[in-house]
Amino acid sequence: MNDAIWEKWIHNWRWILEIAEKQGWDTAPLEIKPKVSKNDVVELEKVLDIVYPKDFKDTLIKYSSGVNLFWKMKQSYTAQGDFKDIFGAADIVFLWDFESLQVVFENYQTYFCRNCDEYDAKNYYIPFTEFENGDILLFDTEGRVIFQDAHDDGIINGKKLADNFIEFISNWSNLGCFQPEDDSLAVFYDTEKQKLMDCSPKIDAWKNQCQQAIE
């Protein structure tokens, strides 16, 4: 993680909010929460008996403990073609949030790990963001970002979205951080690389469609 990546994230968050505001969609001000201390992170890891990936911890400690990004298309506007299932960041509270990590972890243990043995439940997947519809984003043992569908089905359920937290937030922010549901993620999923696309004509088409909405 470095300052250039951080500034690019902010640029992309402001890009989608500017489009949403000009279109008259529902939005909320971008909220970037203060950093937390290394001791705060260490203490949480002790309480939960887990270890978060280094790039995630670096972001919490050096840049922000949480980011809130909200936008939602008006019912009168519907994205077209491949993008018809994208409607906004409607159910997102925070892209990530240090203050919510313990609750997210405990919810995951309760609702997703009922049939896991104790080792798998605590050591294979570590959740970091939960959405109101029950979908969840997790780290695996290699720090890769995994998507877990609340209904445990779908094309992208259980698949890797990125090789690490930085790559995931970079690629997700480039798309406007829309609600990551199975159908919408599948549009931008690179089946060859087995993760979200970082650049492609499809991404260009999506961003052009967003831009055309205000022209």
N, C-alpha and C positions, 0 to 999 in steps of 0.2 A: 504494500500500500504506500502511495506517495501523494504529494500535494496535487500533481497533475491529474491523477485518477479521481481524487476527491472533487476537484473543480469541475471535471467532466461530468461526474454524477450530478452535481448541483445544476450545471448547465442543462442537462437533460430533464431533470425534474421541473425546472422553470419553463422549459420548452413546452412540455405537455400541459402545464397549468396555464400558460399564456394562451395556448390554443383553446383550452376548455373555457377560459374566461371570455375570450372574444366570441366564442360560439354561444355563450350564455348557458353553458352546462353548470351543474352543481359543482362547487369547489370549496376547499377550505385552505387557509393560508399554509404554506409550507412550514413545517415545524422541524427544526434541527435542534435536538436536545444537547445539553452540555456533555462533555466527556466525563468518564468515570475514572477512578484511580485504579492502578494495578492491584492494590490491596482489595478493592471492592470485588474485582473479578476473581481473585484468588479465593476470597472468602466464599463467594457463591459456588465456585467449583468444589470447595470443601463440603459445603452443605449438601450439594447434590451428588457428590462423589463421582464427578465426571471431569473431563478436560476438554474445553472448547478449542477449535482450531486456532492456530496462531494468528492468521490473517484476520479472523473475526475479532479476536481479542485486541489486536493492534488498532482496529477501527474504533472499538469502544473506548480505548484508552487515549488514542491520539487525535481522534476526529469527532465522533459523536456517539453517545450512548443509545440514540434512537432517532428515527426519522419518520415523521407522519406526512403522508402524501395522499390526498383525496381528490378525485374527480369522477364525475359520472355523467354520461350522456343523457340529454333530455329524451323523453319517450318519443318525441317527434322526430328524432334523428336516429337512424340505424346505420351502422357500418355495413358496407356492401361486400359481396363476393366472399372470399375466403375469410374475411374479418367480421362476418355477421354475428359471431358469438362474443365479440369483444364489446363491452358496454361501459367500461371504466374501471377505476380502482375502488369500486363501490363498497366492498366489504372490508377493505384494508383499514386498519387503525394505524399500525406502524409497519414500515418495511422491516424494521427490527427494533427491539426495545429492551434494554437491559433490565428495566424494572419489571418487565413481564416474563423474563426468562424462567423464573422458578415456577410460575403458574403454568406456563406453556409446557414445561418439562413434566409437571405433575399431571396435567391433563393428558399428555401423551401416554404416560405410564398407566393411567386409569382406563382410557378409552381405546388405545391402539395396541397395548401390550398385555391385554387380558389373557391371551393364549401364548405369550412368550415366557421362556424361562427367565429367571432373575438375571443371569449373565447377559443374555441377548437384549433384554429390556434396558439395561443400564449401559451397555458397552458397544452395541452395534450402531444404533442410531441415536443422535442427540438433536432434539427439535430446537429451532430458534425463532420460528414465526408461525403463528396459528391464525387462521382466518375465521370469520364469523360463520361461514358455511361448513366449518369443520375440517377443511383441507389444511395441510401442514407442510412446512418446509423443514428438512432435516439435514444434519451432517452425518455422513457415514464415517467409518474408522479412518479413512484417508482424507477426510475434510471435504469430500465432494458433496455437492448440494443435491438432495433427492426430493422428489415430489411425492407426497402421500395423499391420495384421494380419500375423502371422508367415507366413501362407500366402498373403498378397497377395490375399485374396478377402473376401467378406462384405459386408453391407449398409453398414456404417460404415467399412470400410477406405478410407483416404485422405481421409476427410471431416473437416471442422473440428468440434472439440468445444467450442471457446470462442474468443472474440475475443482473449484474452490469458491469461497465466498466472494472474493473480489471479482472473479470472472462472472459469477452469477449476477451480482448487483450491477456490474458494468453492462451486461447484455440486456438485463431486465429494464434498466433505466433507459437504455437506447430505444426500447419499445414503449416507453411511457409508464412502466410499472403497472400495466393493466392487471385486473384480477386474474391470478394464475390458476384458471380452471383447466380441466383436461382438454376440452375442445379447443380453447384459445391457445394453449401451449403447443398443441399438436401442429398448429399452423406454422409455427416457427421452430419446429424441432428438426434438427439435422440427423437423419437416421444413420448416415454414414459415420459421422463423428460421435453420435449418440449423446447429444447435448443441444442446448439452445443455440441457434445461429448467432454469430457475431456480426455478419454482414451478408446480404443476399439481395437479389432483385425483389424478393417478397417483402423484406423489411423496408426497402425503398418505396414499394407500392403502398404499404401501410402508412408510412410517414407522409407520403404525398397525399393520401386520402385524408389524413388528419389535417394537413395544411389546406387542402382544397375546401374543407368545411368552412373556412373563414374567408375565402376569397370570392 
